[in-house]
Amino acid sequence: MKKAALLITLLGFLVVAPKARAQDFDSEKAYQDYVYNLGIYRDTYSDYEKAKEFYLKNKTLTLKEEARKKTLAMLASRDELERVYLSAIRMRLLETKVPTPDKLDSEIEWYKTHRQSYKDSDPLEDLFGKSKESEARYKTDTSVVIYNSLFGITLGEVGNLRVEQENIHKSIREKLDKNIAEGKLKIDPFNRWLTDIDLVIQNLKDNDEKAKKGIAKLYEGSYISPLSVYNSAVKPFVSSTTLLTELNSFLTEFLTSLNNQLP
């Protein structure tokens, strides 16, 4: 059952609860629904822990039955928490305009189906067996899909910001070229500034490629944990954050200087 407690830590990013299925559903609502579902899971887990403790201290049939009911509620809420978490990741991917990983939908469906496998009549021993199925699924499949998806979200957000800056750069460059052709401006010192800006953009692209190579290790069948692979893969994005700020500053300075020099 240690997996149950661990899930709270691992699911620290967005999720969805049954109550929020409005047409205007978005990642903000997904986060609020995650908080809602997480609260349910924490409550059921706390009840499970207490019931288990009571039963282990006094192994009566009545306390065993109470422990069985609390275990059933906790395991069902755990599968639901996993399902809605994956659904929220999917929503965030859509908003970031990042392709949904092939296995994400199948993982969502797996937890939906597995949750339904818990029956009110299940003996305690069967519940433990079904719990192991969920834990094994997370270890072998779900965790890889989660960290690959979270990486995709980060890559998409950084990439979207870079593209926005590149589009601004392109429009400034077109304005510069037009005024140079008309004899209103000289290329110097803008040619050197453009070189510096192009270097920042290239460094951003290089960071993206380094990160992609890092996350590819998720599928190499190594013994490194998916979390470790993810943490290592996203390290280049720390540099990208600084580079994006620098790029924005360069473009602002470039445009201001260009406008000041125009007649």
C-alpha positions as CSV (number, residue, x, y, z in Angstrom):
1,M,0.0,0.0,0.0
2,K,3.0,2.3,0.0
3,K,2.2,3.1,-3.6
4,A,-1.0,4.7,-2.4
5,A,0.8,7.3,-0.2
6,L,3.4,7.9,-2.9
7,L,0.7,8.8,-5.4
8,I,0.0,12.1,-3.7
9,T,3.6,13.2,-4.3
10,L,3.8,11.9,-7.9
11,L,0.5,13.6,-8.9
12,G,1.4,17.1,-8.0
13,F,0.4,18.8,-11.2
14,L,-3.2,19.2,-12.6
15,V,-6.2,16.7,-12.6
16,V,-9.9,16.4,-13.3
17,A,-12.9,15.4,-11.2
18,P,-16.3,14.1,-12.4
19,K,-18.0,17.4,-11.4
20,A,-16.3,19.5,-14.1
21,R,-17.4,18.6,-17.5
22,A,-18.7,21.9,-18.8
23,Q,-18.1,23.1,-22.3
24,D,-15.7,25.7,-21.2
25,F,-13.5,23.2,-19.5
26,D,-9.8,24.2,-19.4
27,S,-6.6,23.5,-17.6
28,E,-7.5,25.9,-14.8
29,K,-10.7,24.0,-14.1
30,A,-8.6,20.8,-14.4
31,Y,-6.3,22.0,-11.6
32,Q,-9.3,22.8,-9.4
33,D,-10.8,19.4,-10.0
34,Y,-7.5,17.8,-9.3
35,V,-7.5,19.5,-5.9
36,Y,-11.0,18.1,-5.4
37,N,-10.1,14.6,-6.3
38,L,-6.9,14.7,-4.3
39,G,-8.9,15.7,-1.2
40,I,-11.1,12.7,-1.7
41,Y,-8.2,10.4,-2.0
42,R,-6.4,11.8,1.1
43,D,-9.6,11.3,3.1
44,T,-10.1,7.7,2.0
45,Y,-6.4,6.9,2.5
46,S,-6.5,8.3,6.0
47,D,-9.6,6.2,6.7
48,Y,-7.9,3.1,5.3
49,E,-4.8,3.6,7.5
50,K,-6.9,4.0,10.7
51,A,-9.0,0.9,9.8
52,K,-5.9,-1.1,9.1
53,E,-4.3,-0.1,12.4
54,F,-7.4,-1.0,14.4
55,Y,-7.6,-4.4,12.7
56,L,-3.9,-5.2,13.2
57,K,-4.3,-4.5,16.9
58,N,-7.4,-6.5,17.3
59,K,-8.1,-9.0,14.5
60,T,-11.8,-9.4,14.8
61,L,-14.1,-10.2,11.9
62,T,-15.9,-6.9,12.4
63,L,-12.7,-4.9,12.2
64,K,-11.6,-6.9,9.2
65,E,-14.8,-6.0,7.4
66,E,-14.4,-2.4,8.2
67,A,-10.8,-2.5,6.9
68,R,-12.1,-4.1,3.8
69,K,-14.6,-1.4,3.1
70,K,-12.0,1.4,3.7
71,T,-9.5,-0.4,1.5
72,L,-12.1,-0.7,-1.3
73,A,-12.9,3.1,-1.1
74,M,-9.2,4.1,-1.1
75,L,-8.2,1.9,-4.0
76,A,-11.2,3.1,-6.1
77,S,-10.4,6.7,-5.4
78,R,-6.7,6.1,-6.2
79,D,-7.5,4.7,-9.7
80,E,-9.9,7.7,-10.2
81,L,-7.2,10.1,-9.2
82,E,-4.8,8.6,-11.7
83,R,-7.4,8.7,-14.4
84,V,-8.3,12.3,-13.9
85,Y,-4.6,13.3,-13.6
86,L,-3.9,11.7,-17.0
87,S,-7.0,13.4,-18.4
88,A,-5.7,16.8,-17.1
89,I,-2.4,16.2,-18.7
90,R,-4.2,15.6,-22.0
91,M,-6.0,18.9,-21.6
92,R,-2.8,20.8,-21.0
93,L,-1.2,19.1,-24.1
94,L,-4.1,20.3,-26.2
95,E,-3.8,23.9,-24.9
96,T,-0.1,23.9,-25.5
97,K,-0.8,22.5,-29.0
98,V,1.5,19.5,-28.5
99,P,0.6,16.1,-30.0
100,T,-0.9,13.7,-27.5
101,P,1.4,10.7,-26.9
102,D,-0.1,7.5,-28.4
103,K,-0.4,5.7,-25.1
104,L,-2.0,8.5,-23.1
105,D,-5.5,7.7,-24.1
106,S,-5.0,4.0,-23.5
107,E,-3.7,4.7,-20.0
108,I,-6.7,6.9,-19.2
109,E,-9.0,4.0,-20.4
110,W,-7.1,1.4,-18.4
111,Y,-7.6,3.2,-15.0
112,K,-11.2,3.9,-15.9
113,T,-11.8,0.2,-16.5
114,H,-9.7,-1.0,-13.6
115,R,-11.6,1.3,-11.2
116,Q,-14.8,-0.5,-12.2
117,S,-13.2,-3.8,-11.4
118,Y,-13.5,-3.1,-7.7
119,K,-16.7,-4.7,-6.4
120,D,-18.5,-4.2,-3.1
121,S,-18.3,-7.9,-2.6
122,D,-14.6,-8.3,-3.1
123,P,-12.8,-10.0,-0.2
124,L,-9.8,-8.1,1.3
125,E,-7.4,-10.5,-0.3
126,D,-8.8,-9.8,-3.8
127,L,-8.5,-6.1,-3.2
128,F,-4.8,-6.4,-2.5
129,G,-4.4,-8.4,-5.7
130,K,-6.1,-5.7,-7.7
131,S,-4.1,-3.1,-6.0
132,K,-0.9,-4.8,-7.2
133,E,-2.3,-4.7,-10.8
134,S,-2.6,-0.9,-10.6
135,E,0.8,-0.5,-9.0
136,A,2.5,-2.6,-11.6
137,R,0.7,-0.7,-14.4
138,Y,2.0,2.6,-13.0
139,K,5.5,1.3,-12.8
140,T,5.8,-0.3,-16.2
141,D,3.6,1.9,-18.4
142,T,1.9,4.9,-16.8
143,S,4.9,6.6,-15.3
144,V,6.7,6.6,-18.7
145,V,3.6,8.1,-20.4
146,I,3.3,10.8,-17.6
147,Y,6.8,12.0,-17.8
148,N,7.0,11.9,-21.5
149,S,3.8,14.0,-21.6
150,L,5.0,16.5,-19.0
151,F,8.2,16.9,-21.0
152,G,6.1,17.5,-24.1
153,I,4.2,20.3,-22.3
154,T,7.4,22.0,-21.2
155,L,9.0,21.6,-24.7
156,G,5.8,23.0,-26.3
157,E,5.6,26.0,-24.0
158,V,9.3,26.9,-24.5
159,G,8.9,26.3,-28.2
160,N,5.8,28.5,-28.5
161,L,7.6,31.3,-26.8
162,R,10.6,30.9,-29.1
163,V,8.4,31.0,-32.2
164,E,6.7,34.1,-31.0
165,Q,10.0,35.8,-30.6
166,E,11.2,34.5,-33.9
167,N,8.1,36.0,-35.6
168,I,8.9,39.4,-34.0
169,H,12.4,39.1,-35.1
170,K,11.3,38.4,-38.7
171,S,9.0,41.4,-38.8
172,I,11.8,43.7,-37.4
173,R,14.2,42.2,-40.0
174,E,11.7,43.0,-42.8
175,K,11.3,46.5,-41.5
176,L,15.1,47.0,-41.4
177,D,15.7,45.6,-44.9
178,K,12.9,47.8,-46.3
179,N,14.4,51.0,-44.8
180,I,17.9,50.0,-45.9
181,A,16.7,49.5,-49.4
182,E,15.0,52.9,-49.3
183,G,18.2,54.5,-48.1
184,K,16.7,55.6,-44.8
185,L,19.0,53.4,-42.7
186,K,22.5,51.9,-42.8
187,I,23.1,48.2,-42.0
188,D,25.8,49.1,-39.4
189,P,25.5,48.3,-36.4
190,F,22.3,46.3,-37.0
191,N,24.2,43.6,-38.9
192,R,26.2,42.7,-35.7
193,W,23.1,42.9,-33.6
194,L,21.4,40.4,-35.9
195,T,24.3,38.0,-35.5
196,D,23.9,38.2,-31.7
197,I,20.2,37.6,-31.9
198,D,20.6,34.7,-34.4
199,L,23.0,33.1,-32.0
200,V,20.5,33.2,-29.1
201,I,17.8,31.7,-31.3
202,Q,20.2,28.9,-32.3
203,N,21.1,28.2,-28.7
204,L,17.4,27.8,-27.9
205,K,17.0,25.3,-30.7
206,D,20.1,23.4,-29.6
207,N,18.6,23.2,-26.1
208,D,15.5,21.7,-27.5
209,E,17.5,19.0,-29.3
210,K,19.5,18.2,-26.2
211,A,16.3,17.9,-24.2
212,K,14.7,15.6,-26.8
213,K,17.7,13.3,-26.8
214,G,17.5,13.2,-23.0
215,I,13.8,12.2,-22.8
216,A,14.3,9.5,-25.5
217,K,16.0,7.5,-22.7
218,L,12.6,6.8,-21.4
219,Y,12.2,4.2,-24.1
220,E,15.7,2.7,-24.0
221,G,14.7,0.0,-21.5
222,S,17.3,1.2,-19.0
223,Y,17.0,0.8,-15.2
224,I,16.9,4.6,-14.7
225,S,13.6,5.8,-13.2
226,P,11.3,7.8,-15.5
227,L,11.5,10.6,-13.0
228,S,15.3,10.7,-13.1
229,V,15.2,10.7,-16.9
230,Y,12.7,13.5,-16.9
231,N,14.6,15.7,-14.5
232,S,17.8,15.3,-16.5
233,A,16.0,15.9,-19.8
234,V,14.5,19.2,-18.8
235,K,17.7,20.7,-17.5
236,P,18.4,22.5,-20.8
237,F,15.2,24.4,-20.4
238,V,16.6,26.2,-17.4
239,S,19.1,27.8,-19.7
240,S,16.3,28.4,-22.3
241,T,14.3,30.5,-19.8
242,T,17.3,32.8,-19.5
243,L,17.8,32.9,-23.2
244,L,14.2,33.8,-23.9
245,T,14.5,36.7,-21.5
246,E,17.7,37.8,-23.2
247,L,16.1,37.4,-26.7
248,N,13.1,39.5,-25.7
249,S,15.4,42.2,-24.3
250,F,17.6,42.2,-27.5
251,L,14.5,42.5,-29.8
252,T,13.1,45.3,-27.7
253,E,16.4,47.2,-27.8
254,F,16.7,46.5,-31.6
255,L,13.2,47.8,-32.4
256,T,13.6,50.9,-30.2
257,S,17.0,51.8,-31.8
258,L,15.6,51.2,-35.3
259,N,12.6,53.5,-34.7
260,N,14.8,56.2,-33.2
261,Q,17.0,56.3,-36.2
262,L,14.2,56.5,-38.7
263,P,13.5,60.1,-40.0
